[in-house]
Amino acid sequence: MQAGSIISTAAVGVLATEHRVPPQPYRALRHSTPPRETHTPMKRLHFLLGALLSALWILGLLNLPAQASVRYTLTDLGDLPGENDYTGDYSSARAISNRGQIVGWSDASDGQHALRWNSAGVMEDLTSVLPPGGWSSANAINQIGQVAGYATFTSPGRHAFLLTPGAEPQDLGAFGGWNDESYALGINDVGHVVGISMTNYGERGFVWTPETGLRDLGWFPGGVYHSNAAGINNAGQAVGGVGTLTGDWRAFIWTSATGMQDLGSLDSLPIASANAVNEDGLVAGYVARSTGSSAIVHAALWKPDGAILDLGVLPGGDEYSTALALNNFGQIVGEATVGNDNRAFLWTAEEGMLDLNNLLQTPSEGWTLLKARGINDLGQIVGEAKCPTGTHAFLLAPIPEPAGLALLAVCVLGFLRQRGTYQLDSSWSRCGTAQNTTEITNRRSIHL
């Protein structure tokens, strides 16, 4: 365990038990139950070759976004009519699922509206199903399409909501007090929601489940009445930040069995916060670092063994970065500063921190990627960018290398030659251009 890491033995035990099975891209193949056939040595050779090439391609695809040669297509997700009086048009994408569904919000003529985009990039204004009036935002989405955020259920307060496909939006309530508000910030695949609820004494982190309702995550001994919960995984591990009486802000991980546990910090500086957790128990956020005369803030990664990794800053940048999201392959996105400007970044163990603006296949004049707020297991990234008319939500889609596409074709042909009865799902029917390749990637994720 590195110096400064004081994660508890109980928390490490819970984290270390997490295990994730990588997605299987070939679930999109359907078998038509062929009759038994005789496998000659040549057929066996074809099969083994196809299996070997498939394994190589899968490994190459899953590691694709971590390679320096990877480039991204940029999609402007647009905004609603109406604009902010100070910044012009404004929209933000907050999260993306493995099915390519995106959630966020946009300024409109009558306030702020929660949004959802489908995998084809078509925008839906969720105020059509949420309570009318007031402000709303969609902040998180899981793999079955449940959306969590906040909307104005009561006047004048805003409450966290859960929107399940085919059902009415559910008001998750609040802890109560003169400031009757709550905000959902994260959701896992079983529909458990985390966020913040206001009270008479400050904001409190919560986890909501259908069985328990809104549950206060508590605080550290000697702590104060301030905390937030920003992310939760399928094991029920929730992460966030919590205040102390001495004015510190500590990153924590919480489970129903262990309660709130300190994740630790670096340089003996008691400033840290956690923003996201994946299925392996990796936690992303930020820590304060000492420069002797002052403190700086760096993006950080907490590992299940208790180690804390400083992710650094962008080359030539200022001493500021923060990690906002990570996927189940340990790829992390967030924001950093270069001069007076924000820059969206991607961090991988192989390449370190990279400016996403430098990874665009075709740079767009007048565009600067400011914050990367979400990344899925296919490497698709969402966030917000400065554009000629204001600030817009964006989607980045990785472009597979030509060699990877050629290898995929060889693998598929090898399987078809060996078995002869596998049929590609119809959702794989479009291919050829970079845009269509992205569509295939989005649709394939439905079968994961």
N, C-alpha and C positions, 0 to 999 in steps of 0.2 A: 504494500500500500504506500503510495507516495505521501511525502510530508504535506500536512494540511488537509488530508482526506480523513474524515472522521465518520464515514458511513458505518452504521451499526452492523454487528455480526448478523442480527436478524434480517436486516434489509438486504445484506449481501447474499444470505442464504436464499431469500425469495428471488432475488435477481438471477442468481446462478442457476436456478432450476428452469428458467425460461428456455424454450427451444422453438425454432421456427423451421418448417419444411419449405424450401423454396418452391415457387410456383412452377407448374409443369406446362410449358407452352404447347405441348402436343395433345393436350386434352381437347383441342379443337378438331382432332381426327376421330371419326366415328368408324367403328368396326362393324362390318355387315355379316359376321359369323360365317366365314367361308368353310367349305368342306375340307376335311383333313387331306393333306397332300404330302407327298414324299419329299423330304428335304435332301437334295443332293449336296455333295461337298461344295459345288459352285454356288448354289443358293445360300448355303450357310455362310459362305465367304461374303456374298453380297449383303446378307443381313448384318453380319458383324461389321462390315465396312460402313453400312448405313448407320448403325448404332453408334460407332465411333465418331463419325462425322457429326451426327446429331449432338452427341455429348460436347464435342468441341464447339459447335455453334451455340449451344445453349450457354456454355460458360462464357463465350465471347459476347453474346447478347446481354447477359445479365451484368457483365462488367463494362458494357459499352459506355455509359455516361462517365465512367472514371478515366477514360482514355483521353489524352490531350488532343487527339485528332478529331474527336467528336465535335460536331457543330449542331446548332439548333435552328429550327424555323421559328419565327416570331409571328404570333397571331394577336392582333388587336381585338380584344373581347368587347370593346365598345362601352357605351354608357347610355343612360336614359336621357330623354329630353329634359332640359333645365340644367342649371349650372350653379356652382358655388360662387358667391359674390366676390370671394378673395382669390380663389385659385382657378376659376373657370370650370370646365368639365372635370368631374372626378368620379372614378370608380375604382374598386379594389377587389382582386380575387384573393380569397383567404385560404382555400384548401382545395385539393383535388383527390378524387378516389381512384382506385385502380381501374375502374370502368370509364375513366375520363370525365366524370361529372365534376363540375366546379361550382363552388359557392362563393358569395361575396356580397357586395353592396354597391349602390350608385347613388349619387346625388340626383334629385329630381326637382321639379318645380315646386313640390309641396313638402320637401324634406328628404330624408334618406330612406331608400328602399332596399330590402333584402333581395338578392338575385340568385338564380341557379342557371347554369349553362349545361346543356347536354353534351355528349361526346362529339357532336358535330359542331359545337360552338354556338348553338342557338340559345339566345337569352330568354329567360322567363322571369318576369317580375312577380315575386312571391307575395306581394301585397294583394294579389288576386285571391289568395287563400288565407293570408294572415289578417288579423283585425285591422280594419281601415283606420287611416290617420296615424299621426305620430311618426316616430323613427323606428327603423328596423334594420337588422343585419343578419346574414347567414354566415356563421363563422366556422362551421365544421360539417363534414359529411362522412358517413361510413360506407362500407362496401355493399350494403344493401340499399343505399340511397336515403337513409334517414338523415335529416338535416337538423342541426342545432344552432341556435342564435338567440336573438332577442327581438321583441316587438312590444308595442304598447297595448297590453291587455287591459290595464286599468289606467285611469287618469289621475294624476299625471305620470305615474310610474311606468317603467318598462320591465317586463319579465322575461326570463329565459323561456325558450320554447323548444319543443321536439316535434318535428314534422315527419311523420311516417308515410311512405307512399300509399295512397288510397285511403288515408284517414284524415280527420280534422286535426289541425295543429293543437298541441297540448301545452297548456300553461303550466310551467314547472313550479310556479310560486316564488316566494321570497321569504327571508327570515323575519321580515316585519320591522316596524319602526317608522319614524317620520319619513325616512327616505326609502320608500317601498319599491326597491329595484333589484333586479338580478340579471346576469348576463352569462349565457352559455358560451364557452370557449373551445371545448373539445368533446369528442364522442368516440366510443369504441364500437366494435361490430356487433355487440349485443345490446346496444342502445343505452349504455350508461353514459351520463353526461357530467362534465365538470365545468366549473366556472366561478363566478364571484356573485355574492349577494350582499347588498348594503344593509347595515344595521344602524342603530343610534350611536354606535361607538366606532364605526369604521367598516371596511369591507372584509368579508370572510370567504375563504375558499370553500366550495361545496362539491359533493358528488351526489348525483341524483340517480336512483334506480327505481324501477316500478315497484319493488318490494319495500324500499325504505323511504321513498320520497326524497326530499332535500335533506342532506346530511352534512352537518358542520364538520370540517376536517380538523378543527381544533388548532392548537398552537404549541410551541415549545414551552417547557417549564420556564417561567419568568418572562414569557413573551408578552406581546401586546395584541390588541384586537385588530390586527391587520394581516391578511393573507390572500393569496389567489391560487386557483388551481387552473392550469393551462392545458394539460394534456392527460390522456389516460389510454392504456393499452388493454388488450383483451384479457390479460390476467388480472385486471383491476388495479394495477399500479397507477396511481395518480401523481403528477408532479406539478411544482409551482414554486412560489416564494412566500416567505413569512417574515414579519417584523419582530424585533426584540426590544426590550426596555432600554437597551443601550444605543438604540438607533441603527442597529445592524439590519441587514436584509439577507436571509439565508435561503438557499435552494433546498428543497425537500422532496422526498419520495414518500408516498403514503399507501398503505394497504389496510384493509379492514382488520387484518390480524395484528399488524405491528404498529398501526397508527402512524404518526408523522415522524420521519427520520431525517436527520441532517445529512445532506450529500457532501458537505465539506466545501472548502474554498482553497485558494492559493495565497502564498506570501503572507500568511497570517492575517489577511485582510478579510473581515467578516461581511463581504458583499458578494452575493451570487444569487442567481435565480434560474429556474428550470422552465423551459417553454414546451418541450415535447419529449415523448418516450416511445420507443418502438417495441416490437414483440420480443426482442432479445434483451430488453431491459437497458439498452443504451439511452442515455438522457442527454439532451442538447439544451443549451442556454447560454449564460455568460458568467464570467467571474471578473473581479477587480484584480489588477496587478499593480505592484508597487514599482515606481521608477525612481525611488529615493525621495524626491521632493513632492511627488504628487501620485495620484492613482489613475490608472487607465482601465478601460473595460475591453475585454477580449471575449470572443465566442469560445465556448468550452464544450467538452464532451466528457461526461461521467460514464465510466465503464463498470460492469457488474463486479469486477474484482476490487473496486474501490479507487482505482486510478482516475486521476483528473487530467485531461489533455487540453492544453491551451492551443486553440486552433489558429492563433495569430491574427494577422491583418493582411490586407491586400498589398502586394509589392508596390512600394512608393506611396502607400496610403498613410493616413493618420492612425493614431493609436486607439481606434475604436472599431469594434465589430460585435455582432450578437447573432447567435444561431436561433432561428425561428421555427425550423421544422427539420425532420429527418425521415428517411424511409427505412425499410427493413433490410437494406443492404448497406446501411451506415453512411449513405450519402446525405450531406447536410447542406441546407440553404439558409440564407439570412441576408443581413445588410452590413455594410462597412462604409467607411468614409474615405474619400480621396480628395484632398483639398477641402473645399466647402460643399462638396456634393456627396450624396449617398450613392452607393453602388450595390446592386444585387450580386451575391456571390454563391458559388458552389464549392463545397469542400469535399474531397475524397482522401482516403488514406494514402493513395498512390500519388496524387498530384498536389495535395495541399489546397490552399484557398485560391480560387480562380475568379476573376471578374467575368460575370456572364455576358457583359457587353462585348467582350472580346471573343466570345464563342458563337456569335450569330453567323449563320451561313451567309446571309445578305444583310449587312447593317442598314438600318432604316434612318434616313436623314431626319433629324429633329427628335429622335427617340433616345432616352436614357433609362435603362432598367434600374430602378431605385431600390426595391425590396423584393426578395423572393420569399414568399410566405408559406408555400406548400410544395411538396414533391411526393410523387407516388412511386410504386415499385417498378414502374416502367421508365422512370427517369423524367417524366413530364413535370414541368415546373410552372407554378403560377405566382403572380404577385402584382405589383403596380409599377408603372413606368411613366416618366415624363414624356409627353408627346406634344406636337405643335398646338393642340387646342386645350391642353391642361394635363391631367393625370388619368391614365386609363389602366384598367385591368389587362393583364397579358397572359398568354400561354406560350411556353417554350416546349417544343417537341424535338427529341434527339433524332438525328438523321443517321440510320445505320450506314456503316461503311460499305462501299460496293463489294469488297471482298466478303463481308459477312452475308450480304444478300446472295452472292453467288454460292457460298457454302451452304446456305439454307436450301437453295434450289437443288443442289446435289444431294443433300440429305433427304429431301422429299421424294426425289426421283428414286433414290435407293430404296426407300420404304415402299413406294408404289411398285417397283420392280419385284421386290421380294414378296410382298403380300398380295398385291393386285386388287385387293378388295377394300382398301381404306379409301374413304371419300373425304375430301376437304369440306369443312363446313361452308355453307354458302356465304357466310360473313367474311370469308377470305377471298371472295371472288374478284375484288378490285386491287390492282397493283400497277406498278409502272412508274409513277411519278413520286416525288418526295411527299406531296400532299396525300396521295393515296396510300403510301407506305405508312404515314401517321394514322390514317383512318383504320388500316388493317391492325396496327398496334393497339389502337383504342378498342377495337371490337374483339381482338383476341383475348383481352383481359377479362371479358365476360365469362370465359370458360375456365379461368384460373381457379 
